[in-house]
């Protein structure tokens, strides 16, 4: 039931953040679209890296001091019908379980400002590097349908919580599949 209706035009993809390879995993998951990922300014440490991330259409952000300029860059890309990827956990999640950290409310605000749907994605954590990478794509979430045109801060925070719950539901959906049961039973046999 998931991933059947990937919208055309502007889309804000939100995903859990388990590794530094997550943007590459998402590039493979959406081969027909050019993704615009956020990249922290720390990654732009050399001229080569700056050139590389610019050519990869990354949006440079300072996660310690997120500016309105970065916010407007993201909204502008959405207004240009781009697919923008953000990780609303705000950091790399190094928790050993499959838990999803609390979401920052910026994703809801960006999608609302650009009137773009949010596409929740759950990146499944692999136990071994050689295992096939799996990604679960959810149904589009149209935030304005839920909170209207002039939302309050409480409504935006509630929408962020709803978005996190959608990510959790994607994880639970994957864990209900026979492939997960098979992977989990083989992992228990090797332990």
N, C-alpha and C positions, 0 to 999 in steps of 0.2 A: 504493500500500500504506500510505501514511502518513495519519494523521488520521482514520482510519475509526472509531476507538473512543475518543472523548472521554468520559471518565468523568463520571457524574453525582455530585453531592455535592462533597465537599472535593477540591480539586485544587491542587497547587502548580505553576504554570507557570514554567518557567525559559527564558530567552531570551538570545541575544546582545544586546549593547547598542551600536548603531551611531549613534543620534541621539537628540535630546531628544524626538522624535516617536514613539519606540518604544511608549510606553504607549497612545497614541492608535491606532497601527497595530494593536496587540493588541486594543483595544476593538472595532475593526472586524472583526478576524479571529474574534472570539467574540461575535457579536451577541446570542446568546440567553442569555448569562451576564453578570452584573454582576462586574466585575473589581475587586479590591482591590490596588492597586499600592503599592509602597514609594515614598516621596518623602523626599528628604533635607531636614533641617531648614532648610537655606539657602533652600529654595523658599517657606517660610512667613514671608517677610520683611515682609509687610504684613497688615493685618486682612483686606483683600479676598482676598489669596492664601490666607490661613489658612481663611477661609470657603469659598473655592472648592475647595481640596484636601480639606477635611473633607466637603463635599457630594459629592465624587468618590470618597469612601470610601478615601482614601489612608491609608497607615500611615506616620506620621512617624518617621524614623530619623535618627540621627547616624552617618554612615558612618565618621567618624574615631573615634568612641567608641560602638560598637554595644552597647547595654545589654541586660540580661536582660528589662527591661520591654518593649522592642521585640520581642525574641524571643517573649515570652509573648503579646504582642498578635497576632503573626502566627500562632502556634499556636492561639490562641483563635479567630481568624477561620476557620482551617481546621477546628477542632472544630465551628464553626457551619455547616459545609458550604459555605463560600465558596470562590471561585476566587481565589487570591492569586498575584500576579505578582512575581517577583524577577529581577534580573539578576545572576547569580552571578559574573560577571567582576568585579563590585565597582566598576566605573567605566565611563565612556564609552570605548569602544574606537575610537580615532582612527587606527588602523593603516590604511594605504591598501589593503592586500590584504584578502582575506576571512578572515584568520586569527581565531581565537577565543582569547582570553586564558585563562590558567589560572583554574579556578573556585575560589571560596572554599568551605569545607566546610559553611557555615551552611545551605545549601539542603538538603543531605542530612540534617542534624540536625533541621531543622524538619519535614521530611516524615516522618522516622522518629518523632519525638515525637508528631505528630498522626496517625500511621498513614494518611497521605494519599499517593496516587500522585503522581508527578512527571510532568508533561507537557512534554517538551522541544520547543522551538520555535526555528526558525532564521528570522530576519528577513533577507531578501535585501537587500543594499546596492544602491541605485539609482545609476546613473551620471548621470542627469539628473532634475531635479525633476518633470518631466512624465511620466516613465515610470510604468507601473503598478507598484504595490507588490506584492511577492510574499512570502508567508509559507509555510514548510513546517512542518507539524505532525507530530510523531513519535508513536510508540506510547507509552502510559503505562508508566512505570517504577515498579514496586512495590519500594521499597528494602528493606522488611523481608523480602521473599522472598529477597533476596541476602545480607543481613548479620544476619538474625535479630533477636531482641528486645533483646539486651544487647550492642550492638556496641562494639568498641574504637575508639580514635581512629584507628588505622591503617585499620580497616575503613571508617570514615566518610570518610577521605581517599581511600581506594580507590574508594568509591562516588561521590565527587565527580569523580574522574578518569573513571570509567565514564560519568557523566552528561555530562561534556565530550566524551567520545568519541561519545556519541549525537548531540550537537550537530554535531560534525564530520561524522558520517555523514549527517546531514540536509543539510548543505552539499554534500557529495559527491553525494548523491542528486539535488539540484537541478541541480548542474553536469552530471549525466549526461543530463538531459532535453533533448529537441530544442529547446525554447524557449530554453534557456540557450545552446545552440550557435548558434542563430539570432541572439540578442542579441549574443553575443560576436563573431560574424563581421561583423555590421553595425557594431559598435563599432570593429573593426579597420579597416574600410573608410573610416571617417570620420577616422581618425588619420593 
